[in-house]
């Protein structure tokens, strides 16, 4: 499949720079795969398009405040993104470091707190491929506790932010689902950002099931495909877990005729990774499942998703579920109707 077939035109002003004033007041485009019909609605009316007995499956990963700022001893500014622990030795961090080209292995840098004061020192101990570096951070504590002192929300680069701590506090709340429980993601499962606690309670109260899986979203999720053929793109790995209770709930829902509604591409990836002909299986590990047009879905019956960047694996996944032509037609409709795009934008329900 040609990667260019996943391209579309988007006016830059439709890229959302902030979330809707209230979570569930974002807009919702409903696409019926059977008829091709498109319906413009609002997210707080999601229940109008679901059935009693359906089950919403949500990703309860929690986004780390993984973006941080540092400076060289020369005074030059650096910006980092925590990716993962860099090894078994305490204090090793694997990071993306903007400006690292000029930093030498063995060089000391100063990591700053949210008030732009020096918080701790670090040493660049290794440079890896793809701009990844390993830092040795000279302070006690696990990465999560340190990032909670120094870190900013890891917003995508198309959302323009500086190091303003007041704005960071607002983003820390809204670039996180209300049901986030398991720390480890460096990007949000954005389809879930539209749910408020009251909407979840409303849906549950009218007979819809709620189940949770975990997939720690990584930076590779949003990486544009640069190969001419989609199949030549090296797909990223992400850690996931689905427990036996969730698997049992999903299988029981389908057995009695209910639909499995995946909240986001991350949930879809988990469920299709563990799907078998007899139902989904509990488990944990990493997945590099590449879902693209032609994929046969075994577990997911409906999907809630945001509008994704062109030429990405996320758009390929949605196109596999809804059909490429139907997906691109829905995106054109969304542009014409001035929907808001990407992480802080509006949502689409595909049934």
TAFEN-V160110 format. One record per residue. RES is the residue in one letter. SS is DSSP state (a for helix, b for strand, c for the rest). PSI is psi in degrees with one decimal (none if undefined). OMEGA is omega in whole degrees, -180 to 180 (NA if undefined). Layout:
RES/SS/PSI/OMEGA
RES/SS/PSI/OMEGA
This chain:
X/c/132.7/179
X/b/128.6/180
X/a/-33.2/-178
X/a/-22.3/180
X/a/-11.3/177
X/a/17.0/-178
X/c/153.9/174
X/c/162.4/-179
X/c/132.9/-180
X/c/121.1/174
X/c/135.2/-173
X/a/-27.3/-178
X/a/-10.6/178
X/a/-1.9/176
X/b/112.2/-174
X/c/129.4/178
X/c/-9.1/179
X/c/155.2/179
X/c/169.6/173
X/c/154.7/-176
X/c/-40.5/173
X/c/144.6/-170
X/a/-51.3/-171
X/a/8.0/178
X/a/4.0/175
X/c/161.3/-179
X/b/159.8/-178
X/b/122.1/174
X/b/122.8/-179
X/b/124.9/-180
X/b/121.1/177
X/c/114.1/-177
X/c/-30.7/-176
X/c/-37.2/-175
X/c/-17.4/-174
X/c/2.1/-177
X/c/139.5/177
X/b/134.3/-179
X/b/127.9/177
X/b/125.7/-177
X/b/-159.1/179
X/b/151.5/-170
X/a/-31.4/-180
X/a/-4.2/174
X/a/18.1/-178
X/a/-39.4/-178
X/a/-22.5/179
X/a/-20.3/-174
X/a/5.2/177
X/c/165.9/-179
X/c/148.5/171
X/c/134.9/-178
X/c/-13.9/173
X/c/161.4/179
X/b/122.2/173
X/b/128.9/177
X/b/123.9/-173
X/b/152.9/179
X/b/114.0/-175
X/c/20.6/175
X/b/151.3/179
X/b/131.2/-178
X/b/127.2/175
X/c/148.1/172
X/c/72.5/-162
X/c/-11.8/-180
X/b/131.9/-180
X/b/165.2/-178
X/b/147.1/-179
X/b/178.2/175
X/b/148.2/174
X/b/164.9/178
X/c/-15.3/175
X/c/-11.6/-176
X/c/-9.3/-179
X/c/137.3/-177
X/b/146.3/176
X/b/151.5/175
X/b/132.1/-176
X/b/160.9/174
X/b/114.1/177
X/b/132.7/179
X/b/-48.6/-176
X/b/163.6/170
X/b/142.1/-173
X/c/7.1/180
X/c/-178.5/-178
X/c/-26.5/-179
X/c/131.0/180
X/c/143.4/176
X/c/-5.6/178
X/b/127.0/179
X/b/136.0/169
X/b/124.6/-172
X/b/159.3/161
X/b/131.1/-175
X/b/106.8/179
X/b/124.7/-177
X/c/4.5/-175
X/a/-16.6/-178
X/a/-33.4/-177
X/a/-8.3/-178
X/c/131.3/-178
X/c/148.3/171
X/c/131.9/-176
X/c/-9.4/-178
X/c/141.4/177
X/b/141.3/174
X/b/162.1/179
X/b/121.2/176
X/b/136.0/-173
X/b/152.4/175
X/c/-176.5/-175
X/c/-19.9/177
X/c/11.8/175
X/c/25.1/174
X/c/151.7/178
X/b/128.1/-179
X/b/-44.8/179
X/b/168.6/178
X/b/157.8/176
X/b/159.4/178
X/b/134.6/175
X/b/112.9/-175
X/b/-16.1/-179
X/b/143.9/170
X/b/128.3/180
X/c/179.0/178
X/a/157.1/174
X/a/20.5/178
X/a/7.2/180
X/b/136.6/179
X/b/158.4/173
X/b/125.2/177
X/b/145.9/168
X/b/108.1/-175
X/b/125.5/-173
X/b/71.4/175
X/c/154.5/179
X/c/155.7/176
X/c/154.0/177
X/c/161.9/-177
X/a/-39.5/-177
X/a/-45.6/-178
X/a/-35.3/178
X/a/-45.0/180
X/a/-32.6/178
X/a/-16.8/176
X/a/-33.2/-170
X/a/-18.0/-165
X/c/159.6/176
X/b/157.1/178
X/c/136.8/-177
X/c/65.0/-178
X/c/148.0/176
X/c/155.4/-175
X/c/-19.6/179
X/c/-9.2/171
X/c/113.9/-171
X/c/118.9/179
X/c/155.2/170
X/c/-154.2/-178
X/c/36.6/178
X/c/115.8/-177
X/a/-29.3/178
X/a/-46.3/177
X/a/-36.7/179
X/a/-40.1/179
X/a/-38.4/178
X/a/-42.8/179
X/a/-34.2/-180
X/a/-31.4/177
X/a/-47.5/-171
X/a/-20.8/175
X/c/46.4/-179
X/c/135.2/177
X/c/157.6/180
X/c/-12.8/-179
X/c/18.1/179
X/c/130.3/-177
X/c/-32.9/-169
X/b/102.5/-177
X/b/142.0/176
X/b/-14.5/-178
X/b/149.3/173
X/c/13.5/171
X/c/150.0/-175
X/c/147.3/167
X/c/89.3/-159
X/a/-24.2/178
X/a/-28.6/-179
X/a/-11.0/-178
X/a/-17.8/-177
X/a/-13.1/-177
X/c/128.8/169
X/c/163.6/177
X/a/-37.1/-179
X/a/-37.2/178
X/a/-41.9/177
X/a/-42.0/179
X/a/-39.4/179
X/a/-46.2/-179
X/a/-42.5/179
X/a/-38.0/-178
X/a/-21.9/-180
X/c/13.2/170
X/c/9.3/175
X/c/140.2/177
X/b/153.6/175
X/b/129.4/178
X/b/154.9/-173
X/b/136.7/169
X/b/170.8/176
X/b/129.1/167
X/b/120.1/-180
X/c/106.6/-175
X/c/131.7/179
X/c/173.3/-177
X/a/-24.6/-180
X/a/-18.1/-179
X/a/-41.5/-173
X/a/3.9/-175
X/c/124.1/178
X/b/149.1/177
X/c/123.8/-177
X/c/-8.0/179
X/c/150.7/179
X/c/-40.0/177
X/b/130.1/-177
X/a/-39.7/-175
X/a/-17.2/-179
X/a/-4.9/-179
X/c/129.7/177
X/c/110.3/-175
X/c/147.0/-178
X/c/160.1/175
X/c/142.1/175
X/b/143.1/-179
X/b/139.4/-180
X/b/162.6/171
X/b/138.8/171
X/b/123.0/-175
X/c/173.0/-174
X/a/-34.2/179
X/a/-42.6/179
X/a/-45.0/179
X/a/-42.7/-180
X/a/-42.1/179
X/a/-44.6/-179
X/a/-46.1/-179
X/a/-38.0/179
X/a/-37.5/178
X/a/-48.4/-179
X/a/-33.7/-179
X/a/-32.3/-180
X/c/10.1/173
X/c/5.4/177
X/c/162.1/180
X/c/146.9/174
X/b/116.8/-178
X/b/106.4/-180
X/b/124.2/177
X/b/87.1/176
X/c/161.5/178
X/a/-28.3/-180
X/a/-44.0/177
X/a/-41.7/178
X/a/-43.0/-179
X/a/-42.3/178
X/a/-51.7/-174
X/a/-40.0/-180
X/a/-23.5/175
X/a/-39.9/-175
X/c/7.0/-178
X/b/139.1/173
X/b/171.5/-180
X/c/-25.8/-179
X/c/0.0/180
X/b/179.7/179
X/b/150.6/-177
X/c/142.6/175
X/c/155.4/178
X/b/175.0/175
X/b/158.8/-178
X/b/-154.6/176
X/b/148.4/178
X/b/138.6/170
X/c/32.2/179
X/c/127.5/180
X/c/107.1/-180
X/c/117.5/-177
X/c/166.0/180
X/c/132.6/-174
X/c/-14.1/180
X/c/141.0/177
X/c/114.4/-178
X/c/136.4/-179
X/c/-24.9/-169
X/c/-28.6/-170
X/c/130.3/-180
X/c/-24.0/179
X/b/159.7/-174
X/b/137.2/169
X/b/132.2/-176
X/b/153.1/171
X/b/178.1/176
X/c/129.1/-169
X/c/161.7/178
X/c/150.3/175
X/c/156.0/175
X/c/41.3/179
X/b/160.1/178
X/a/-26.3/177
X/a/-44.0/178
X/a/-34.5/176
X/a/-41.8/179
X/a/-47.2/179
X/a/-40.5/180
X/a/-32.6/176
X/a/-34.9/-177
X/a/-44.4/-174
X/a/-14.7/-172
X/c/135.3/-176
X/a/-50.5/-178
X/a/-42.1/-179
X/a/-37.6/179
X/a/-48.6/-179
X/a/-34.3/175
X/a/-39.6/177
X/a/-38.2/178
X/a/-40.6/177
X/a/-40.9/177
X/a/-43.3/-180
X/a/-39.1/177
X/a/-46.5/-180
X/a/-35.9/-178
X/c/5.9/174
X/c/40.3/169
X/c/159.6/178
X/c/136.5/-169
X/b/158.7/170
X/c/-156.2/-163
X/c/-43.7/180
X/c/13.1/-176
X/c/-160.7/-177
X/c/-178.2/-172
X/b/165.1/176
X/b/136.4/172
X/b/124.2/178
X/b/118.8/-178
X/c/none/NA
